[in-house]
Amino acid sequence: MLFNSLPFLIFLPSVVLLYYLLPHRSRWVVMLAASYFFYGYWKIEYLTLIVASTTVDYFAARLIYSSEAVIKKRIGLAMSLLSNLGLLAFFKYSGWVVEDIIDPIIGLSEGQLHQFHSLWDFVLPVGISFYTFQTLGYTIDVYYGKTAPERNPLKFALFVSYFPQLVAGPIERFSNLQRQLFEKVDFDYEHFQHGGRLILYGLFIKMCVADNVSPIVDQVFNQTEDASSLQLIFGMLLFGIQIYSDFHGYSLIAIGTARLFGVHLMDNFNAPYTSLSIREFWSRWHISLSTWFRDYLFIPLGGSRGGRMKLVVNISIVFLVSGLWHGANWTFVVWGGLHGAAYLLERWMAPNPSSNPIKMLRWALTMCIVFVAWIFFRSADLTHAIDFLSNMVSSDSKGLNLNWDPILPTLIGLFILSDLYFRDRSIHSWLATQSTLVRWSVYGLLLFFISGFAGAVQHPFIYFQF
Amino acid sequence: MKLLIKITWLTALLFLINLLYPRFAFEAFLAEHADQYLQVQKIKNCDVIYLSASSNFASGLPTEKDPRKLSQFVADHFPKLRFEAINQPASHAGIHADILEMFRADAEAKTFIVTMNLRSFGPDWIHSELETPLRQAAVFYNNRPPLLNRLLASFRAYDDRSTEERHVLRREAWDNQALPFDAPRNNVTDWCAVEKWGDWRDPKRQLADQFIKQYAFVLNEENPRVKDFDRIAKMAEEEAWTVVFNILAENVETADSLVGKDLTSLMRRNTEWLVARYESIGFVVVNNLESVSHEHFTDKDFPTEHYDDVGRKIIAKNVAVGLSIAMANRRAHDH
């Protein structure tokens, strides 16, 4: 079930109503049932995957916690790692491994590849990368003794499947969510104001900005050969806006939805395109994933301790894995690699900006890296990305006839201005200080934009495919 | 009380916007995404409406002597009647039924020719990725406030399955829908696997596969497209419309030479089933299945219903005969 769909508009108020009508002790059961319904609505067969992942991690964590012997703890952790990464490997990476790694090495026949394609003909389970990482984080926390495991398997199942953040995050920590999911929440109008504002603004930037930009981005990226240099640069910039508004919009709706139930999810974005460095960018972009990698990969690998070489290796691993997490394609590996390389270079070569002109220069350089890296992220394969880049520098084409809605510059402008204005704070806190007339006029305006100017061709949230 | 004032303010704001919105932005949106809605508003008062998909269009080939549409050739036979066509590529009875709903209220048009495209009953068309935009456009065929329709379209209040999901549904249908032949021709997937044209890379093999995928199915009352035609039939009865169903010509010759009698017998059987079903409830069904020979099909590398001017004229003539009979029946019934 998509957030920007009619079924969700019916589902969410129904769950909210039921949640507050029922006594506190049974509310979490309603949330669990709602979460399974939410996920099963997409494709009921994939519920088995989330149940399997939940079951394995529940027992793995119990084994880790109850065992005195280190070997048993390690067996528990290995169970969790193998099952979660195995699920990911099977559903997400097997096609890529066969086509891009095994085939070039041993040379499969066309018939064998054809047969493989007909066997591997299924839709990637939505959100698999998110919930597997969330449960992995849980077992790792239990392994390091940071948290005690949940005793009740059904309560643990709710942590894994909690519907507001199930399919695309934010990837939550058990310690943050456990207490909130089961504590008594009284009906509070403030929760609704807070959640409602985030949902409304999230829908606006997803449906009016991302979905209106996407047809132009698709056109430029699908017809790279026919686009002029300027159009390719424009397409690259628009993709940066698209992916940000798409994922940021989704995250706001997720956070707002959880807020309706009194739950605080972590922020996922904070004006990333205002960053003065790649390091800062990653503290503002997809925060729940970058902190996940920091806590569960970078630090266990040794972090920055152990000298410069060790740091290079650890940072490279983190960024390459982060690239691969996004998708099974060399383009994502290059995207991660570019960010990793820039991060390391910046760490050693670039001084901290002191004056405003230098800050501007740093910002421009950071954005150049971020946006050029988006070309790899968006391209179908490496050849396409390289063609895109070379045509961007020197294209002979007269250009495409780009068809866009006249209101689009206004929508993008509004989004950019609001993003700058709400840097380091939220639209919710700003609205809370405004008069009733202003607040409700803003709601009306957002509703008007959503109903009248949402993108005609809806695209699923980009991060659903990851 | 305070909340009530806020909601009233919001409602008033949205009401005002709904009044202003159609004057500024709505028509441009419809022109791009739901053009058939605008077409209908312009032609509601014609005498005969021809509903079809891309089969109505001329091929654009330089060899064509007459580049007019099939519907215009039909109109040639009825110079006193005002003819109009509503055509959109990939359209089918489900969409035509939604369009016809718009003629129920205040339109003068009471006579319709509705295309019956045999391929549109098969899984490939039923689960086509082109279905999503068609369904989105159909949201606007409902008589609701413009802003509400736009909102419903934005929130996907229609069958919005993704390309991948539709691809899986197609494959499942090809794997599981039973055909009345012995194995391996008892389902589409297995049948395609044993075709005689060698490797799957051979163009002939690919075309044979396509013919099987497009026409190898057995029609029954559960077919969604049959249900759509049933809906049209019911509407026609309720509104006392004259409706002619036009079964389009398919390239049976190529189907026979590439795949063989099993497939062509299935095509004939399905067509006869349609004729029998709708004639039995009083409709005129024009059966053009084998009216056009191979040379008059303009697409040679995929099964389509695209014809040159000669092919279009042959079909138009048969439709004209069917329409004359249907109108005579209507007059007799009215008297």
Interface residues (C-beta under 8 A of the other chain):
Chain A: L2 N4 S5 L6 L9 E110 G111 H114 D121 F122 V123 M207 I407 T436 L437 W440 S441 Y443 G444 L447 F448 I450 S451 G452 F453 A454 G455 A456 V457 Q458 P460
Chain B: K2 K6 W9 L10 L13 L14 I17 Y21 A25 F26 F29 E32 H33 P133 Q136 L147 L148 R150 L151 L152 A153 S154 F155 R156 A157 D160 S162 E164 E165 H167 V168 R171 D199 W200 R201
